[in-house]
Amino acid sequence: MSGTKRENIKIGSKVMVVQKQNQRSGKLTEGIVQKILTKSSNHHHGIKVMLKDGTVGRVKEIIIKNLDE
């Protein structure tokens, strides 16, 4: 699932993000969403989130929508 719509991303979702310094290479980092940083309902480069380990990046792929479900 694409990470361009805010409604698709929930706190606790398992996602793949691209960090600012990895945008050119496209290297993705996996993690659990702790905080959603983008306020708009969608963003063409992906919704910006903070992962539980403190990593900030834009969501490129949603692996599991919500781990609690």
Rosetta blueprint (number, residue, H / E / L):
1 M L
2 S L
3 G L
4 T L
5 K E
6 R H
7 E H
8 N H
9 I L
10 K L
11 I L
12 G L
13 S L
14 K E
15 V E
16 M E
17 V E
18 V E
19 Q L
20 K H
21 Q H
22 N H
23 Q L
24 R L
25 S L
26 G L
27 K L
28 L E
29 T E
30 E E
31 G E
32 I E
33 V E
34 Q E
35 K E
36 I E
37 L L
38 T L
39 K L
40 S L
41 S L
42 N E
43 H L
44 H L
45 H L
46 G L
47 I L
48 K E
49 V E
50 M E
51 L E
52 K L
53 D L
54 G L
55 T L
56 V E
57 G E
58 R E
59 V E
60 K E
61 E E
62 I E
63 I E
64 I E
65 K L
66 N L
67 L L
68 D L
69 E L
